[in-house]
Amino acid sequence: MIFEPIITSILDNDLYKFTMMNAVIHHFPRALVKYKFFERTKKLEFPKGFSKELKEQIDHLATLSLTVKEEKWLKETCGYYLPPTFFIFLRGYRFNPKQVSIEQIDGKLDLTIEGPWHEAILWEVVLMALISELYFRMTNNHIKDTKSLNNKDHQKAIIYKEKNICFADFGTRRRYSLKNHDRVIEVYKNDAKGSFVGTSNMFLAMKHNLIPIGTHAHEWFMFMAAKYGYRQANREGLGKWVETYGGELGIALSDTFTTKAFLKSFNTLYAKLFDGTRHDSGDPIEYTNKMLKHYKSLGIDPKYKTIVFSNNLNPEEVFRISEYCKDKIQYSFGIGTNTTNDVGVTPLNIVIKMTHAMPDGFGEYIPTVKLSDDNEKHTGPIDEIDLCEKDLRINNN
């Protein structure tokens, strides 16, 4: 197979990785972490030679650096919340392939990442995008009829616009390919003006003159649990975010240790300060009801707050949620795989999650867990998950 680089810009990544990177540099510059790749179905077989091809792509990433043009755009677009020191750091940043270990055995892929958190944090999204695109390249699933795909995405764009749906692209991690990702954004930008508000992908935001969208991910709160304990994790995560960004980037991810646990920390101060929350697991209608009830219990009018829905979305689900939320609370959608990998193949069900953290850079690694509002999405050692649930009294009424 002739080598053809998939990722050619250091900005071909999601905004939330850069915003978290900046916060990590500020608060936890000595922290060390580990991540691991998970294929959720446990049935996927990677083609022979996949790990070799992936390693070549990873080695290529080490050649990337922030260009003058990219830095200029980044400062103009994100400079009101990212400090000058961050741009100096990013200018010198290089991916370090030695932080990634890969082994392929009988079609299964074993991939881990280890390194300083402020460096290793950028690996997750790019590795998933590489794994996804490389898999479809090597299994000969090539898009042949771009015209029909354009028509399908045009129809989505038109109906989203007609129904006044506010949505963004969140699909970098499991995209079919960068080329397809680029194509879809072009369609939505042209055909859903006023409804399509941007993309999580920095490179494509720059290329298409769009707003990059994102705040933080589960790993932010998972690390806080390793550092401060489960009972303080959400509050410390919210507090450190506010300390870093003030009132900017004000959408809080709520399900790292279940929404029930999150709301115990989402007090009047944070509920007023944050613009809203992001839903990423569990039933969206039940979640909406929980947020409505919580805001009202704090004397806050939910109509001035926002829920960003981002879990397993398709047009039908988007319309169902929007109909329910109408006149109750503001809402928008971060649509992932259905945006960037709706081409007639089965998208990969893959994630990369933080598994361990050494918060101060010395001592022993502490296992990290993610619970979410879907039991099948729990990650981490069983005994640690049990400890987390007991500590947070999640199974208690």
C-alpha positions as CSV (number, residue, x, y, z in Angstrom):
1,M,0.0,0.0,0.0
2,I,1.5,3.4,-1.1
3,F,1.7,5.7,1.9
4,E,-0.7,8.6,1.7
5,P,-0.9,10.8,4.8
6,I,-4.4,11.1,6.2
7,I,-3.9,14.0,8.7
8,T,-1.8,16.9,7.3
9,S,-2.6,19.7,9.8
10,I,-2.0,19.8,13.5
11,L,-5.4,21.5,13.7
12,D,-7.2,18.5,12.2
13,N,-8.5,17.8,15.7
14,D,-11.4,18.9,17.9
15,L,-11.5,22.2,19.7
16,Y,-12.1,20.6,23.1
17,K,-8.7,18.9,23.1
18,F,-7.0,22.3,22.7
19,T,-9.2,24.0,25.4
20,M,-8.5,21.2,27.8
21,M,-4.8,21.2,26.9
22,N,-4.6,24.9,27.9
23,A,-6.4,24.2,31.2
24,V,-4.1,21.2,31.9
25,I,-1.0,23.3,31.3
26,H,-2.3,25.9,33.7
27,H,-3.5,23.6,36.5
28,F,-1.7,20.3,36.2
29,P,1.5,20.7,34.2
30,R,3.2,17.6,35.9
31,A,0.3,15.2,35.5
32,L,0.9,11.9,33.7
33,V,-1.9,9.8,32.1
34,K,-2.7,6.6,30.3
35,Y,-5.3,6.1,27.6
36,K,-6.6,2.9,25.9
37,F,-8.4,2.1,22.7
38,F,-11.7,0.2,22.9
39,E,-13.7,-1.4,20.1
40,R,-17.1,-1.7,21.8
41,T,-18.6,-4.5,19.8
42,K,-15.6,-6.8,20.4
43,K,-16.4,-8.3,17.0
44,L,-14.5,-6.1,14.6
45,E,-11.6,-7.7,12.8
46,F,-8.9,-5.3,11.5
47,P,-7.3,-6.3,8.2
48,K,-3.9,-7.9,8.0
49,G,-1.1,-5.3,8.2
50,F,-3.4,-2.6,9.7
51,S,-1.1,-1.9,12.7
52,K,1.9,-1.3,10.3
53,E,-0.1,1.2,8.2
54,L,-1.3,2.9,11.4
55,K,2.2,3.2,12.7
56,E,3.3,4.9,9.5
57,Q,0.4,7.4,9.9
58,I,1.4,8.0,13.5
59,D,5.0,8.6,12.6
60,H,3.9,11.2,10.0
61,L,2.1,13.1,12.7
62,A,5.5,13.9,14.3
63,T,6.3,16.1,11.2
64,L,3.3,18.4,11.8
65,S,3.6,21.8,13.4
66,L,1.5,24.9,13.7
67,T,1.9,27.0,10.6
68,V,2.0,30.8,10.6
69,K,-1.4,30.9,8.8
70,E,-2.9,28.5,11.4
71,E,-1.6,30.5,14.3
72,K,-2.9,33.7,12.9
73,W,-6.4,32.2,12.5
74,L,-6.3,30.6,15.9
75,K,-5.4,33.9,17.6
76,E,-8.1,35.8,15.7
77,T,-10.8,33.1,16.4
78,C,-9.9,31.8,19.9
79,G,-7.6,34.5,21.2
80,Y,-10.3,36.0,23.5
81,Y,-10.3,32.9,25.7
82,L,-6.9,31.2,24.9
83,P,-4.0,33.2,26.4
84,P,-0.8,34.2,24.5
85,T,1.3,31.7,26.4
86,F,-0.8,28.9,24.9
87,F,0.1,29.9,21.4
88,I,3.7,30.0,22.3
89,F,3.4,26.4,23.6
90,L,1.5,25.2,20.6
91,R,4.0,26.7,18.3
92,G,6.6,24.3,19.7
93,Y,4.3,21.3,20.1
94,R,5.1,18.1,18.2
95,F,3.3,14.7,18.4
96,N,5.6,12.1,20.1
97,P,4.9,8.7,18.5
98,K,6.8,7.0,21.3
99,Q,3.8,7.8,23.6
100,V,1.7,5.4,21.5
101,S,2.0,1.6,21.7
102,I,0.3,-0.6,19.1
103,E,-0.1,-4.4,18.7
104,Q,-2.3,-6.3,16.4
105,I,-3.1,-9.9,17.3
106,D,-5.6,-12.0,15.2
107,G,-7.4,-9.0,13.9
108,K,-7.7,-7.3,17.2
109,L,-6.0,-4.0,17.9
110,D,-4.4,-3.2,21.2
111,L,-3.5,0.5,21.5
112,T,-2.4,2.5,24.5
113,I,-1.1,6.0,25.1
114,E,1.1,7.2,28.0
115,G,2.7,10.5,28.6
116,P,2.4,13.9,30.2
117,W,-1.2,14.9,30.1
118,H,-0.6,18.3,28.4
119,E,1.1,16.4,25.5
120,A,-0.9,13.2,25.3
121,I,-4.2,14.9,25.3
122,L,-4.1,15.6,21.6
123,W,-3.8,11.9,20.6
124,E,-7.4,10.7,21.1
125,V,-9.3,12.4,18.3
126,V,-6.5,12.1,15.7
127,L,-6.0,8.4,16.4
128,M,-9.6,7.6,16.2
129,A,-9.9,9.5,12.9
130,L,-6.9,7.6,11.6
131,I,-8.2,4.2,12.7
132,S,-11.6,4.9,11.1
133,E,-10.3,6.2,7.7
134,L,-7.5,3.7,7.4
135,Y,-9.9,0.8,8.1
136,F,-12.2,1.8,5.3
137,R,-9.3,2.4,3.0
138,M,-7.9,-1.1,3.6
139,T,-11.3,-2.9,3.4
140,N,-11.9,-1.2,0.0
141,N,-15.0,0.7,1.1
142,H,-14.5,3.6,-1.2
143,I,-17.1,6.2,-2.0
144,K,-18.0,5.9,-5.6
145,D,-21.1,8.1,-6.1
146,T,-20.5,11.5,-4.5
147,K,-23.4,13.0,-6.3
148,S,-26.0,10.8,-4.5
149,L,-24.3,11.5,-1.1
150,N,-24.4,15.2,-1.8
151,N,-28.2,14.8,-2.5
152,K,-28.7,12.9,0.7
153,D,-26.9,15.5,2.8
154,H,-28.6,18.3,0.9
155,Q,-31.9,16.9,1.9
156,K,-30.8,16.7,5.6
157,A,-29.6,20.3,5.4
158,I,-32.8,21.5,3.9
159,I,-35.1,19.9,6.5
160,Y,-32.9,21.0,9.4
161,K,-33.1,24.5,8.1
162,E,-36.9,24.3,7.5
163,K,-37.4,23.1,11.0
164,N,-35.1,25.8,12.4
165,I,-32.7,23.2,13.9
166,C,-29.5,24.7,15.4
167,F,-26.7,22.2,14.8
168,A,-23.0,21.7,14.5
169,D,-20.7,19.0,13.2
170,F,-19.1,16.8,16.0
171,G,-18.0,14.0,13.7
172,T,-14.2,14.0,13.5
173,R,-13.6,10.9,15.6
174,R,-15.5,8.3,13.6
175,R,-15.6,10.0,10.2
176,Y,-15.4,7.9,7.0
177,S,-12.6,10.1,5.7
178,L,-11.3,13.6,5.9
179,K,-12.4,14.1,2.2
180,N,-15.9,13.1,3.1
181,H,-15.9,15.2,6.2
182,D,-14.8,18.2,4.1
183,R,-17.5,17.5,1.6
184,V,-20.3,17.3,4.2
185,I,-19.4,20.5,5.8
186,E,-19.4,22.2,2.4
187,V,-22.9,21.0,1.8
188,Y,-24.2,22.0,5.2
189,K,-22.5,25.4,5.1
190,N,-24.2,26.2,1.7
191,D,-27.6,24.5,2.2
192,A,-28.3,25.0,5.9
193,K,-27.3,28.7,6.4
194,G,-28.7,30.0,9.7
195,S,-29.1,26.5,11.1
196,F,-25.6,25.0,10.7
197,V,-23.5,26.9,13.2
198,G,-20.0,25.4,13.0
199,T,-17.8,22.4,13.6
200,S,-15.7,20.9,16.4
201,N,-12.9,20.4,13.9
202,M,-10.4,23.2,13.9
203,F,-8.8,22.6,10.5
204,L,-12.2,22.5,8.7
205,A,-13.5,25.5,10.7
206,M,-10.5,27.4,9.4
207,K,-10.9,26.2,5.8
208,H,-14.6,26.9,5.7
209,N,-14.6,30.1,7.8
210,L,-16.8,28.6,10.5
211,I,-16.9,28.9,14.3
212,P,-15.0,26.1,16.1
213,I,-17.2,24.6,18.8
214,G,-16.4,22.7,22.0
215,T,-15.6,22.9,25.7
216,H,-14.4,19.8,27.6
217,A,-14.7,16.1,27.6
218,H,-15.2,13.2,30.1
219,E,-11.4,12.9,30.7
220,W,-11.5,16.3,32.4
221,F,-13.8,15.0,35.2
222,M,-12.2,11.6,35.2
223,F,-8.9,13.1,36.1
224,M,-10.5,15.3,38.8
225,A,-11.7,12.1,40.5
226,A,-8.1,10.7,40.5
227,K,-6.9,14.0,41.9
228,Y,-9.6,15.0,44.4
229,G,-11.9,11.9,44.8
230,Y,-15.2,11.1,43.3
231,R,-17.3,13.3,45.5
232,Q,-15.3,16.4,44.6
233,A,-14.6,15.6,41.0
234,N,-17.5,17.4,39.3
235,R,-17.2,20.5,41.5
236,E,-13.5,20.7,41.1
237,G,-13.9,20.2,37.3
238,L,-16.4,23.0,37.1
239,G,-14.4,25.2,39.3
240,K,-11.1,24.8,37.5
241,W,-12.9,25.4,34.2
242,V,-14.4,28.7,35.5
243,E,-11.0,29.7,36.9
244,T,-9.4,29.1,33.5
245,Y,-12.1,30.6,31.2
246,G,-14.3,32.8,33.3
247,G,-17.7,32.8,31.6
248,E,-16.5,31.6,28.2
249,L,-16.9,28.0,26.9
250,G,-19.9,27.7,29.1
251,I,-21.4,24.3,28.3
252,A,-20.8,21.7,31.0
253,L,-20.6,18.0,30.3
254,S,-22.8,16.4,32.8
255,D,-22.7,12.6,32.6
256,T,-19.1,11.5,33.5
257,F,-20.4,9.9,36.7
258,T,-24.1,10.1,35.8
259,T,-26.2,13.2,35.7
260,K,-27.6,12.4,39.1
261,A,-24.2,12.9,40.7
262,F,-23.4,15.9,38.5
263,L,-26.5,17.8,39.6
264,K,-25.4,17.5,43.3
265,S,-22.4,19.7,42.3
266,F,-24.2,21.9,39.8
267,N,-25.3,24.4,42.4
268,T,-26.8,27.9,42.0
269,L,-23.4,29.5,41.2
270,Y,-22.5,27.1,38.4
271,A,-26.1,26.8,37.1
272,K,-26.2,30.5,36.7
273,L,-22.6,30.9,35.4
274,F,-22.7,28.1,32.8
275,D,-24.8,28.7,29.7
276,G,-26.0,25.2,29.9
277,T,-25.1,21.5,29.7
278,R,-24.3,18.8,27.2
279,H,-26.3,15.6,27.0
280,D,-24.1,12.6,25.9
281,S,-25.8,9.5,27.2
282,G,-29.2,8.2,28.5
283,D,-32.6,9.1,27.3
284,P,-32.7,12.7,26.1
285,I,-36.3,13.4,27.2
286,E,-35.6,12.1,30.7
287,Y,-32.4,14.3,30.7
288,T,-34.4,17.3,29.6
289,N,-36.9,16.8,32.4
290,K,-34.1,16.5,35.0
291,M,-32.5,19.8,33.8
292,L,-35.8,21.6,33.8
293,K,-36.6,20.4,37.3
294,H,-33.1,21.3,38.5
295,Y,-33.1,24.8,37.1
296,K,-36.5,25.5,38.5
297,S,-35.5,24.2,41.9
298,L,-32.7,26.8,41.9
299,G,-35.1,29.6,40.9
300,I,-33.6,29.8,37.4
301,D,-35.8,30.1,34.3
302,P,-34.8,27.2,32.0
303,K,-35.7,29.3,28.9
304,Y,-32.5,31.2,29.4
305,K,-30.4,28.0,29.5
306,T,-29.3,25.6,26.8
307,I,-28.9,21.8,26.4
308,V,-26.5,20.7,23.7
309,F,-27.5,17.2,22.6
310,S,-24.7,15.0,21.2
311,N,-25.6,11.4,21.7
312,N,-26.2,9.0,18.8
313,L,-28.2,11.5,16.8
314,N,-29.9,11.2,13.4
315,P,-32.6,13.4,11.8
316,E,-35.5,11.5,13.4
317,E,-34.0,11.8,16.9
318,V,-33.1,15.4,16.4
319,F,-36.8,16.2,15.4
320,R,-38.2,14.2,18.4
321,I,-36.0,16.1,20.8
322,S,-36.6,19.5,19.3
323,E,-40.3,19.0,19.5
324,Y,-40.2,18.2,23.1
325,C,-37.8,21.0,24.1
326,K,-39.6,23.7,22.2
327,D,-40.8,26.5,24.5
328,K,-39.2,24.7,27.5
329,I,-35.5,25.3,27.2
330,Q,-33.0,26.4,24.5
331,Y,-31.4,23.5,22.6
332,S,-28.9,22.7,19.9
333,F,-27.3,19.6,18.5
334,G,-23.8,18.4,18.0
335,I,-24.2,15.7,15.4
336,G,-21.3,13.3,15.0
337,T,-21.2,10.0,13.1
338,N,-24.5,10.6,11.2
339,T,-22.9,13.8,9.8
340,T,-19.4,12.5,8.7
341,N,-20.0,8.7,8.1
342,D,-23.4,8.3,6.6
343,V,-22.1,6.9,3.3
344,G,-23.5,3.3,3.3
345,V,-21.0,1.5,5.5
346,T,-21.2,0.5,9.2
347,P,-19.3,3.1,11.2
348,L,-16.8,1.8,13.7
349,N,-18.0,1.7,17.3
350,I,-14.7,2.8,18.8
351,V,-13.5,5.0,21.7
352,I,-10.3,6.0,23.4
353,K,-10.6,6.7,27.1
354,M,-8.3,7.7,29.9
355,T,-7.6,4.7,32.1
356,H,-5.1,6.0,34.6
357,A,-3.8,9.2,36.0
358,M,-0.8,10.3,38.1
359,P,-2.0,13.8,39.1
360,D,1.2,15.1,40.5
361,G,3.6,13.3,38.3
362,F,5.0,11.0,41.0
363,G,3.8,8.1,43.0
364,E,1.4,5.5,41.6
365,Y,-1.0,5.6,38.7
366,I,-4.7,5.8,39.9
367,P,-7.3,4.0,37.8
368,T,-10.0,6.3,36.2
369,V,-13.5,5.4,35.4
370,K,-16.4,6.8,33.4
371,L,-20.0,5.8,34.2
372,S,-22.3,7.9,32.0
373,D,-26.1,7.4,32.0
374,D,-25.8,4.3,29.9
375,N,-24.5,1.2,31.8
376,E,-23.0,-0.2,28.6
377,K,-20.8,2.9,28.3
378,H,-19.1,2.4,31.6
379,T,-15.3,2.1,31.4
380,G,-12.8,1.2,34.0
381,P,-12.0,-1.7,36.4
382,I,-15.1,-3.3,37.9
383,D,-13.9,-2.8,41.5
384,E,-13.2,0.9,40.8
385,I,-16.7,1.4,39.2
386,D,-18.2,-0.2,42.3
387,L,-16.2,2.1,44.5
388,C,-17.3,5.2,42.5
389,E,-21.0,4.2,42.6
390,K,-20.8,3.5,46.3
391,D,-18.9,6.8,47.0
392,L,-21.4,8.8,45.0
393,R,-24.4,6.8,46.3
394,I,-25.6,6.5,42.7
395,N,-27.8,3.5,43.3
396,N,-29.5,5.1,46.3
397,N,-32.7,7.0,45.8
